[in-house]
Amino acid sequence: MLLKRLSSNSPHDGLALKSAFRFAALALVLLVVAMVSALTAMRFAIHGSEVAVPAVVGLTPVEAERAATGSGLQITIERQYYSPQIAEGRIMSQLPLAGTKVRRGWQLRVAQSLGPARVAIPDVTGQSEHAAELNIRRRGLEVASVAEVGLPPIPADQVLAQNPTASAKQLLAPKIGLLVTAQAEAPAYVMPSFVGQPLGTVSRTLQDAGFKLGNVSVIPSPSVEEINPAVPAAPAPAQPSPASIIAIQNPPAGQRVLAGTVVSFEVR
């Protein structure tokens, strides 16, 4: 009897199990469809509210505001700068950049051009090079170049001329070139040989040529007593005289020297 009951209940149990599997599968499919639909709707909602930032650089504030409003954005002028490229009153920069994807209602921040910076050129002639550079840079300008020229009557390190001149007006932040006096170089000579000549004559020659007489010392001569002990020695001269003969010179002959060089001698 037990075997008959089991065999009689088996078909009904199989049908119930199949129904349960079908219900579970249908529920899973419906769940997946619901999730996909929700994700799609969320993505559409997010991206549907995004807009591309319009290009407003070069526009007037009114034109820029019209373009921003048409894209659902707000616009704010935060800064004003001088610009030699963008005309005065127009937008010179924006953030976010044109083409960037942002949400509607986003803040578009822009800077407005004040036009080229116009400055008056200062007069720096007669000033030292350092003072002129400070004066120029204090006005927001730059030194383009510095040329030097030697003019002996005029002191060194003095601005002789500038370009542009101080009379130039309404220039767009120019660079200024300076002409400055340089220290004149002393003439160069080749040192001649003065060995064997009298000190007095050589001293006048050096003075006329622009040189300076330095130290003059006397070389002790061999005493007569050392040569011939029978003959008494004469006293050696303690100081050089114009008649003293030059034995050694410094700088030596043939060396390149400048005017004003100090020349020293050893004489006998």
C-alpha positions in Angstrom: 0.0 0.0 0.0 2.9 2.3 0.8 4.5 1.8 -2.6 1.3 2.5 -4.4 0.8 5.8 -2.6 4.3 7.0 -3.4 3.9 6.2 -7.0 0.5 7.8 -7.2 1.8 11.2 -5.6 5.0 11.6 -7.8 3.3 13.2 -10.9 1.6 15.9 -8.8 4.9 16.7 -7.0 6.8 17.1 -10.3 4.2 19.5 -11.6 4.4 21.6 -8.4 8.2 21.8 -8.7 8.1 22.9 -12.3 5.5 25.6 -11.5 7.8 26.9 -8.7 10.8 27.1 -11.0 8.8 28.9 -13.7 7.5 31.4 -11.1 11.0 32.0 -9.8 12.4 32.5 -13.3 9.6 34.9 -14.2 10.2 36.9 -11.0 13.9 37.1 -11.8 13.2 38.3 -15.4 10.8 41.0 -14.1 13.5 42.1 -11.5 16.2 42.4 -14.2 13.8 44.4 -16.5 12.9 46.7 -13.6 16.6 47.3 -12.8 17.5 48.0 -16.4 14.5 50.4 -16.7 15.5 52.2 -13.5 19.1 52.6 -14.6 18.0 53.8 -18.0 15.7 56.3 -16.5 18.4 57.5 -14.1 20.9 57.9 -16.9 18.5 59.8 -19.0 17.6 62.0 -16.1 21.3 62.8 -15.4 22.4 63.3 -19.0 19.2 64.9 -20.0 20.1 67.9 -17.7 23.6 68.3 -19.0 24.5 71.1 -21.5 27.6 72.1 -23.4 29.3 75.4 -22.2 29.1 77.9 -25.0 32.1 79.9 -26.2 31.8 83.5 -24.9 35.4 84.7 -25.2 35.5 87.8 -27.5 31.8 88.6 -26.9 30.4 91.6 -25.1 28.9 91.0 -21.6 25.4 91.3 -23.1 26.1 88.8 -25.8 27.8 86.4 -23.3 24.9 86.5 -20.9 22.5 85.8 -23.8 24.5 82.8 -24.8 24.8 81.5 -21.3 21.1 81.9 -20.5 20.2 80.2 -23.7 22.1 77.1 -22.5 20.5 77.2 -19.1 23.6 78.6 -17.4 24.4 81.6 -15.1 27.2 83.9 -15.9 29.3 86.1 -13.5 32.1 88.6 -14.3 34.7 87.9 -11.6 37.8 89.8 -12.8 39.0 92.5 -15.1 42.5 92.5 -16.7 44.5 94.5 -19.2 44.9 92.6 -22.5 46.6 93.7 -25.8 44.7 91.0 -27.7 41.1 91.4 -26.5 39.3 94.7 -27.1 38.2 96.7 -24.1 34.9 95.6 -22.6 34.8 92.1 -24.1 35.2 88.7 -22.4 38.8 87.6 -22.4 38.6 84.2 -20.5 36.0 81.8 -19.2 35.7 78.9 -16.8 34.6 76.1 -17.6 36.0 76.1 -21.1 33.8 76.1 -24.1 32.5 72.6 -25.0 32.7 71.3 -21.4 29.6 69.3 -20.3 28.0 70.7 -17.1 24.6 70.6 -15.4 21.9 73.2 -16.2 22.2 76.1 -13.8 26.0 75.8 -13.6 27.9 79.0 -12.9 30.0 80.3 -15.9 32.8 82.5 -14.5 34.4 85.0 -16.9 37.0 87.8 -16.9 36.5 91.0 -18.8 39.2 92.9 -20.8 40.2 96.4 -19.9 42.0 96.7 -23.2 45.7 97.4 -23.7 47.6 98.9 -20.8 48.6 102.4 -21.8 51.5 104.0 -20.0 53.7 107.1 -20.1 57.4 106.6 -20.8 59.6 107.9 -17.9 62.6 110.1 -18.7 65.7 108.2 -17.4 68.4 110.2 -19.2 71.1 111.3 -16.9 70.4 108.5 -14.4 72.7 105.6 -13.7 71.9 102.3 -15.4 70.7 100.7 -12.2 68.5 103.7 -11.3 67.0 103.8 -14.8 66.2 100.1 -14.7 64.4 100.4 -11.4 62.5 103.4 -12.6 61.4 101.6 -15.8 60.3 98.4 -14.0 58.5 100.3 -11.3 56.0 101.4 -14.1 55.5 97.8 -15.3 57.8 98.2 -18.3 60.8 96.2 -19.4 64.4 97.1 -20.5 64.8 95.8 -24.0 68.6 96.2 -24.4 71.5 98.2 -23.0 74.2 99.5 -25.4 77.4 101.0 -24.1 79.6 103.7 -25.6 82.8 105.2 -24.2 82.8 109.1 -24.1 85.7 110.2 -21.9 84.3 113.7 -21.1 81.1 112.1 -19.7 81.2 110.0 -16.5 80.7 106.3 -16.9 77.4 104.6 -16.0 75.1 107.4 -17.2 72.1 107.0 -19.5 72.7 109.1 -22.6 69.6 108.3 -24.6 66.5 106.0 -24.5 64.1 104.6 -27.1 61.2 105.3 -27.0 61.8 108.8 -25.7 59.9 110.3 -22.7 57.8 112.3 -25.1 56.2 109.1 -26.5 52.7 108.7 -25.2 49.9 106.0 -25.2 52.2 103.2 -26.1 51.2 99.6 -25.3 53.6 98.6 -22.5 56.7 98.9 -24.6 60.3 97.7 -24.0 62.8 100.5 -23.6 66.3 100.5 -24.9 69.1 102.4 -23.2 72.4 103.9 -24.3 74.8 104.1 -21.4 78.3 105.5 -21.1 81.0 102.9 -20.5 84.3 103.2 -18.7 86.8 104.3 -21.3 89.6 101.8 -21.7 93.2 103.1 -21.1 95.5 103.0 -24.2 97.7 99.9 -24.4 101.4 100.0 -25.0 104.3 97.6 -25.4 106.8 98.3 -22.6 110.2 99.4 -24.0 113.5 98.6 -22.6 115.0 101.3 -20.2 117.9 99.2 -19.1 121.2 101.2 -19.4 119.5 104.6 -19.4 119.7 107.3 -16.8 116.9 107.3 -14.3 116.2 111.0 -14.7 115.6 110.7 -18.5 113.5 107.7 -18.1 111.3 109.3 -15.4 110.4 112.2 -17.7 109.6 109.8 -20.5 107.3 107.8 -18.3 105.5 110.9 -17.1 104.9 112.2 -20.6 103.5 108.8 -21.7 101.1 108.6 -18.8 102.9 106.0 -16.7 103.8 106.2 -13.0 107.2 105.8 -11.5 107.1 103.2 -8.8 109.8 102.0 -6.4 113.4 102.7 -7.3 116.0 100.8 -5.4 119.8 100.8 -5.6 121.7 97.5 -6.3 124.8 97.3 -4.2 127.9 97.2 -6.4 130.8 94.9 -5.5 133.1 96.7 -3.2 136.6 97.5 -4.4 137.9 95.8 -1.2 136.3 92.5 -2.4 138.0 92.9 -5.8 141.4 94.3 -4.4 141.7 94.1 -0.6 144.6 96.5 -0.8 142.4 99.4 -2.1 140.0 100.9 0.4 136.3 100.7 -0.6 134.3 103.8 -1.5 130.9 104.1 0.2 127.9 102.9 -1.9 125.2 105.5 -2.7 122.3 105.2 -0.3 119.7 106.9 -2.6 119.2 106.8 -6.4 119.9 110.0 -8.3 118.9 111.1 -11.8 122.3 110.0 -13.0 121.7 106.4 -11.7 121.7 103.8 -14.5 118.8 101.5 -14.7 119.8 97.8 -14.4 116.4 96.1 -14.0 112.9 97.2 -14.8 109.4 95.9 -13.9 107.3 95.3 -16.0 110.0 93.9 -18.3 110.5 95.1 -21.8 108.0 93.6 -24.4 105.1 93.2 -22.0 101.7 94.7 -22.9 100.8 97.5 -20.4 98.1 100.1 -20.1 98.5 103.8 -19.5 98.9 104.6 -15.8 100.9 101.4 -15.1 103.4 101.7 -12.3 107.0 101.0 -13.4 109.7 100.1 -10.9 113.5 100.1 -11.3 116.6 98.8 -9.8 119.6 101.1 -10.5 123.3 101.2 -10.0 
